[in-house]
Amino acid sequence: MKEKSKRVWVFVVLGIFLLGSYGTYILFMLPGAGKVTNTTVTTKADLKDKILIFHSKDCPHCKALIEDFKTKKIEDTVKNILWLEVDADAKDKYNVELYVTKVQECGLGEESYVVPFGYANGKCYVGGDKISELVYPLASITTTTTTLKITIPTTKK
């Protein structure tokens, strides 16, 4: 009787395992199951009145710009900034397509496929300095520039 009882329990455990595995398979086959949801800008209405800033996670200039915006708390004031990652391995390939479209829309050459790259109100801003020049006034941040006068002595013969 013990031998028969062992076989029954083996079949019960095997049955539970198979049902559990099949159930997991069915759950992951449902539409949308196991997928990461990304927020994607998909229409022109989503882009209206937005400042698009395309960046890369490996770009030191992008990191400096992001850190500058955090330090100055720019996004507390300017709410319409969209940071869009355009790395080759980025989860959202639409960002790369949008980036290429905006560079081409501004009629910039191939040398302008750089990051950070900003786009707002039909204009392109190449580089962190140009993006800052666009955003700082919106955040009521003023910048001062200092001009140094350097005199180079000339030698007389």
C-alpha positions as CSV (number, residue, x, y, z in Angstrom):
1,M,0.0,0.0,0.0
2,K,2.9,2.4,0.7
3,E,4.2,1.9,-2.9
4,K,0.8,2.8,-4.3
5,S,0.6,5.9,-2.0
6,K,4.0,7.1,-3.2
7,R,2.9,6.8,-6.8
8,V,-0.3,8.8,-6.2
9,W,1.6,11.6,-4.5
10,V,4.2,11.7,-7.4
11,F,1.3,12.1,-9.9
12,V,-0.4,14.7,-7.7
13,V,2.9,16.8,-7.5
14,L,3.6,16.3,-11.2
15,G,0.0,17.4,-12.0
16,I,0.3,20.5,-9.9
17,F,3.6,21.4,-11.5
18,L,2.2,20.9,-15.0
19,L,-0.9,22.9,-14.3
20,G,1.1,25.7,-12.8
21,S,3.5,25.8,-15.7
22,Y,0.6,25.8,-18.2
23,G,-1.2,28.5,-16.2
24,T,1.9,30.7,-16.3
25,Y,2.3,30.2,-20.0
26,I,-1.3,31.1,-20.6
27,L,-0.9,34.3,-18.5
28,F,2.1,35.5,-20.5
29,M,0.4,34.8,-23.8
30,L,-2.4,37.3,-23.0
31,P,-2.1,40.6,-24.9
32,G,0.1,43.0,-23.1
33,A,1.2,40.6,-20.4
34,G,4.9,40.9,-19.4
35,K,5.5,44.1,-21.4
36,V,6.9,47.3,-20.0
37,T,4.7,50.2,-20.6
38,N,6.5,53.3,-22.0
39,T,5.1,56.8,-22.2
40,T,5.5,57.7,-25.9
41,V,4.8,60.9,-27.7
42,T,2.8,59.7,-30.7
43,T,0.8,62.7,-32.0
44,K,1.5,66.3,-32.9
45,A,-0.9,67.2,-30.1
46,D,1.4,65.5,-27.6
47,L,4.3,67.7,-28.9
48,K,2.4,71.0,-29.0
49,D,4.1,73.6,-26.8
50,K,6.7,71.1,-25.6
51,I,10.4,71.6,-25.3
52,L,12.0,68.4,-26.6
53,I,15.5,67.6,-25.3
54,F,17.1,64.6,-26.9
55,H,19.9,63.1,-24.9
56,S,22.1,60.0,-24.5
57,K,23.0,58.2,-21.3
58,D,26.7,58.0,-22.3
59,C,27.0,61.7,-23.3
60,P,28.9,63.8,-20.8
61,H,27.4,67.0,-22.1
62,C,23.9,65.6,-21.6
63,K,24.7,64.5,-18.1
64,A,26.0,68.0,-17.3
65,L,22.8,69.6,-18.8
66,I,20.6,67.2,-16.8
67,E,22.5,67.9,-13.6
68,D,22.4,71.7,-14.3
69,F,18.6,71.5,-14.7
70,K,18.3,69.5,-11.5
71,T,20.5,71.8,-9.5
72,K,18.6,74.9,-10.7
73,K,15.3,73.1,-10.3
74,I,14.3,74.2,-13.8
75,E,11.6,71.6,-14.2
76,D,9.8,72.9,-11.1
77,T,9.1,76.1,-13.1
78,V,9.1,74.9,-16.7
79,K,6.7,72.0,-16.9
80,N,6.7,71.3,-20.6
81,I,10.1,69.8,-21.0
82,L,10.3,66.3,-22.5
83,W,13.6,64.4,-22.1
84,L,13.9,61.8,-24.9
85,E,16.6,59.2,-24.8
86,V,18.1,58.4,-28.2
87,D,20.6,55.7,-27.5
88,A,20.8,52.8,-29.9
89,D,19.7,50.5,-27.2
90,A,16.9,52.8,-25.9
91,K,13.6,51.1,-25.2
92,D,11.7,53.6,-27.2
93,K,12.8,53.6,-30.8
94,Y,10.2,56.3,-31.6
95,N,12.5,58.8,-29.9
96,V,15.2,58.1,-32.4
97,E,12.8,58.5,-35.3
98,L,11.5,61.8,-33.8
99,Y,15.0,63.0,-33.3
100,V,16.0,62.4,-36.9
101,T,12.8,64.0,-38.1
102,K,13.4,67.2,-36.0
103,V,17.0,67.5,-37.2
104,Q,15.9,67.2,-40.8
105,E,12.9,69.6,-40.2
106,C,15.4,72.3,-39.2
107,G,17.4,71.6,-42.4
108,L,20.6,70.9,-40.4
109,G,23.3,68.8,-42.0
110,E,24.6,65.4,-40.9
111,E,27.1,67.0,-38.5
112,S,24.1,68.2,-36.5
113,Y,23.1,64.7,-35.4
114,V,24.6,65.4,-31.9
115,V,23.2,65.4,-28.4
116,P,22.1,67.2,-26.4
117,F,19.7,68.5,-29.0
118,G,16.7,70.7,-28.3
119,Y,13.6,71.4,-30.3
120,A,10.9,73.9,-29.5
121,N,8.4,76.0,-31.5
122,G,9.9,74.9,-34.8
123,K,13.4,75.8,-33.9
124,C,16.4,73.6,-33.2
125,Y,19.0,74.1,-30.4
126,V,22.2,72.2,-30.8
127,G,24.2,71.8,-27.6
128,G,23.7,72.4,-23.9
129,D,24.5,76.1,-24.1
130,K,21.8,76.8,-26.7
131,I,19.2,74.7,-24.8
132,S,20.1,76.6,-21.6
133,E,19.7,79.9,-23.5
134,L,16.2,78.8,-24.5
135,V,15.1,77.4,-21.1
136,Y,16.7,79.7,-18.6
137,P,14.5,82.8,-19.4
138,L,11.4,80.6,-19.1
139,A,12.6,79.5,-15.6
140,S,13.4,83.2,-14.7
141,I,17.1,82.4,-14.5
142,T,19.5,85.1,-15.6
143,T,23.0,84.5,-16.6
144,T,25.9,86.9,-16.6
145,T,28.8,86.8,-18.8
146,T,32.2,88.2,-17.9
147,T,34.5,89.6,-20.6
148,L,38.2,89.4,-19.9
149,K,40.4,91.8,-21.6
150,I,43.7,90.3,-22.4
151,T,46.6,92.4,-23.7
152,I,49.3,90.5,-25.5
153,P,52.6,92.4,-25.4
154,T,54.3,92.8,-28.7
155,T,58.0,92.6,-29.1
156,K,59.9,95.5,-30.8
157,K,63.0,94.8,-32.7
